[in-house]
Amino acid sequence: MTRFSRFARLLAVVSLIAGIEVVANQAMASEESVDRRTQLALGLDVHAQQGASTFKQYCATCHGPEGHGDPKRTIPALAGQRFAYLVRQLANFAGGERESITMHRQMSQAALQEPQTWADIAGYLNHLPNAYEAQHGDGTDLALGGAIFHEQCASCHRADAHGDEDGFVPSLRHQHYDYLVRQLHRMAQGDRHNVDENLVRFLRSFDEQEIRAVADYLSRLRGPGRDKKSMHADGTVLD
């Protein structure tokens, strides 16, 4: 190998390392920005009526006017979901921390870039009743799904699958089966950048039967979430 060839290869390696560092720094900056904007949104007063108007204008076409989702298109139900979790996911989509071409296109609109808008939409959805029939699987492995959930997942999502006390871990009740299956696969594949690495490794140990069993078990759980935010009559949050 000539001296020039060795020098060219060295330059290529240095450039590759520099590129990796740039990408890593950009990812870290994006995550920090999402964290800051999430906390900002969570500290704002919630105007649920404005959230209802914004949701119906920008979101209801896909998620339905009552937030029940569309299982035929693998669109999740959002009615009754945890307030903090909804805010965080809107921030994640706006900041590119969750993958979805459709959501990125929608969240690029100026009206959906503001933390106040996230708080308003989340406040509206959190108070919607979730008394609807979620899509579920064929019921053949419910015992397996329940056993896996209670042994491996309930420590974070709680035994009733309502999520954690802080509200950042989602409720998994009243969610559509196909959506749950898809998201379990996507998390295992690393497509959701905001998911803990330990959870990604854990989900990669699941086989297809186990994924579908857990999703079917969860899709059959009924009842509202527990963290309804208390509000004044005008929609602002009580202290």
C-alpha positions, 0 to 999 in steps of 0.5 A: 500500500502506498503512502498516499493510499494509507493517508486516504484511508486514514482521512476516510476513517477520521471523516467517518468518526467525525460524522458519527459524532455529529449525528450523535450530538444532533440526536442528543440536542434533539432529545434535550430540546424535546425534554425541555419543551415537554416540561414547558407544556406540562407547566402550562394551563390547559384549555380543553375547549381549544384542544377540542377545536384543534384536535377536530381540525387537525387530528380527527380525520385519522383518530376519529372525532371521539379519539377512538382511532381506526383499527383498520388503518392501525391508528391508535385510540387516544381517548382517556390516555394519560395526560403527560404521556400524550404531551410527551408523544406530541413533543416527540413527533414534533421533535423527530423522536418518534418515526411516522411520516404521517405524523411528522407531516402533520406536526410540521404545521405551525399550529401544532408546533407549540407546547401550549397546543400539546397541553390543550390537545392532551387535556381534551383527549385525557377527559374523553370517555373510552367506553368503546369496543377496542379491536382484539385478537382471536383469544387463543393465548390470553393466559400466556399474554396475561402471564407475560404482562404481569410477570414482565410488564406490570412493574412499569405499567402497573397491574391494571395496565393504567400506567405509572403514577407520573403519567409518562408510562401509557395506559394500555387499556382500551387499545386496538390489538393490531396497533399494539402488535405493530408498536411492540414490533417497532419498539423491538426494532428500535424505531421509537427513539424515545424508548429505553434501551433495556426495553428494546432488548427485552422486547427483542426476546419475544417471539411472534406468539408472545407479542400477539398474546400480550397484545390480545390480553391488553386489548381486552382490558376495559375501563378509564384511566386514573389521572384526569386532571382537575380543571376550572370551568374555563378549562384551566388546571386547578392548583 
